[in-house]
Amino acid sequence: MKTRIFAPTRREVLAGLGASLGAPAAGLTAGGAGPLVTAQLALQARAATLDLRPGQPATPIWELAAVSHLGDVRLKRFDNCQMVFRNELPVPLAPVWYGLNAPTMTDQFRGRAPVAPDTTETSMISIPNAGTLLADFRLFEDGQKYPARPLPIIVAESSRVAVDRDVVLLIEEWHLRPDGTALPPGRDPKATTALYTINGKTSFELSASAGERLRLRFINGSQRSVLAIKLENHEVQIMALDGQPAEPFPARNGALVLAPGARVDAFVDAATSAPFLLHDGKEARQIGSLAISGKLDRPPLLPPQPLPLNDLPEKLDLRGALRFDVALGAPEAGWTRPANFSTASAPTFRAKTSRTVVLALKNPGPVATVFHLHGHHFRLLDKLDDGWKPYWLDTLAIEPGQTQRIAFAVTSPGRWLIESVVADWAAPRLVRWYAVE
């Protein structure tokens, strides 16, 4: 079947973008038949408010909300999830899933348009991997009146993980105008004030008992900034990155560095009350605290065991890899804003399933640039391409003038997006695509 080439109308451009990742992965088959439904998820795109200024009126925002769940959205690995999405906002939107490399998400450029305002759509999504996922509207940010909050989605492992509590910590960045309204990303932040929240609070407190082992799922839900967060006076063991398990290793100086959209699962043995410190590259500030109650009356815990693995390749064939150079954000390289995206553009590369692909990602600009790969997770290669870091990623920040090499085995057929965005609030988000055949 030939790939459909879209006419350059806004509706069809949005349809192509929505099908490539914004729209749900797979619809119900003809006659309503399809996979057995094991989970249900009702989502809404809707207007909301946040209390970002103490004693002042609440700030209007948009959000992706799960109306089917009280608290965090928690699914299970291998769920076949029936998703009902309702758009109550005035522009076409669809959830974009980060970290979901579902094999059902194939031939996406034949797919569906974003959901129109005041419209509901039902679809099916397969959940092949456990881990920390994120869903939001960032590919549709050009049409947003207000910044939109993302939605963390937790997919539980098939076997029990030995922790006392499992907590999501969603970090977000806001730019407030003098009148208290929030500026959407991609606009000049001049005359705005930047502030940060954890789980929607400017001063977040996490309560725990002494000796508890906490699984903290840190998510950088900001749209542009690379952030570092540190829990003082605690050893922080990194267990997973971007939703994929890693060999446990300690965070350097207890600090975690997260690119926009990145996720880190960390284990912390609660010992003493301590602040959460956030560094945005300019200054450190306290944005929360861990409050400990009781006395430590249990023996020291054993070192944590690695999380159960998802089905990613154990080895990568670097010698036989297809190799491509990708200049991030360069207009001559085919990058375009999501609103102008078209399948008529040339793909970044094509590859057959089971091949290993190595991308040399070059940041030619003067500011750090964030790269995100949809459809697959990748290994960050060592400088001489003689090995890789012992973890998987789907998001990577690349310093100015630097080149980083990544490798991955293409296992998910279809047409997938890649993203590039400069770590600057005013910068546009840019996209290209690649094909797995």
C-alpha angles and dihedrals in degrees: 000000000000119000110253113245111217123227111237097259121128093237094054093042089055090046091055092047093046091050093048094058114320095074124068116278105246135001129222113279123250115297092019094284118137144117120331109272111236099166139023129211126185114195132183133195101211147149118266142158137234130203098234098148117053111233093007131101116282118266117246114235139156123242146185104231133185106223092178095064134060105218122343122011106245122181132167132245112266092022118151098216124201106211124198111193122192120191111207094164127095097247133061110268142165132181116263112209120214117200096017107121095173117176088217089065093088134140088009097169090073088060144104136302121245114275113274121232115283091015135121126210130188123205143154126248126187117216108209100166137049118227147084112313133179132210126192147133100258094128088060098046095117090076099043122117092192134022112269126225117231125228122235113219119197120204112195123224119250091245128045118272114218103239132119096221137012114208132180117217109191111191116201136181124217134186113204125199119218090264091057097252118133122243117228117233118267093047128104107269094206112143092014130117119230120221136165135218138193112215089347095306127113089209110032124188125196115195122207141160120249111270097020116141107226128199104209116193104202114196125184098216093171117115102224116004129095104219137191121208127189134186105211122232096009136102108237116205115201110220104167139011124205090351097307123110119248135190100273113259134165121258111246108259087348092287128128121205114206130185117213108289093014121133130204125188110204134178118221126181102216109234112150140000110276142163128253106230122200124199119194096185093270106057143350121244136173112247101166147351144227110231115201124201130189130015129289103260102157129082118260112284121246117250110279119263119232116271117256110277126246119222100277122139116273093211137030124209100228094167093058095036126131107239128207135174115225121190105202116233096354108146092211088058092064102261115152140170114268091245089061097042118133134175087225087078118098115261119246087237143332125226139174119241115271093028121124115235125200118196122194102209112200124190105204094176134091095245132061112271127206121222123197126188118204122205098022144045120229142205120238106232126224117249094265095042088242095123144341142244113275096250142062127241139184096187129051135176113214121200122235113285093004132124123211124188122215132183134199140162111242105231104148113076117216142066115300137187129236122199135209125186131166114235092249124104092228095050120110120240111242132199142193131169142228134201130228110193 
